[in-house]
Structure formats: structure tokens, C-alpha cells
């Protein structure tokens, strides 16, 4: 993924590398939210 400097020319300034720990933490957070919603929904019997 590149950081775009000029949208018209398409020139780029460099690459922004993915941060593995940040992606892992984000994924863990989303998983915990999904599990919490599922448990709450199941406990509430909202089917």
C-alpha cells in the first residue's frame, strides 16, 4: 500500500507497511465484540 501525494499524477511518496501487531490487536478486538454480541443475543433469546 502506498501513500499517495498527488492524486492527479499518481505520484507516491513511499510505502506504508502493515503492522502485524496492530492488525492482530484489531482482529482480536473485532472477534471479542462479535462474541459478546452473540452471547448477549443468545442469552436474551431474541430469535
N, C-alpha and C positions, 0 to 999 in steps of 0.2 A: 504494500500500500504506500502510495506516495503523497506527500503534502504538496498540493497544487498552489503555485504562486500566482500564475496568470491563467485564468480560465479561457481567454481568447486564444493565446498562443499554445496553451497546453504545457507550458514550461513547468518543471517541477524542481523543488528545492532539495529533496532528498527523501529517504525512506524512513518511515516510522515503524520500527519493528514491533511485533506483538510481544506483550509482556505475559509470559506464561503464568507467573503467579497471579497477575491481575485477572486473566481470563479464568483461571481456576477458581479464584475467590468469587468472581461474578457468577460463574456457573453454580457454585455451591449455594450462593445466596438465592438464585432463582429456584434451585431444587428445594431448598428449605421452605420458600414461600409456597411453592406448588404443593408440597407435602402438608404444610399447615392448613392450606385451603381445603385440601382433600379430606384431612382428618376432621376438620370443623364441619364440612359438608356432610360427611358420613355420620358423625355424632349427632348432627341435627336432624338427620333423616329427611333431607329436603328433596328426595327423589320423587 
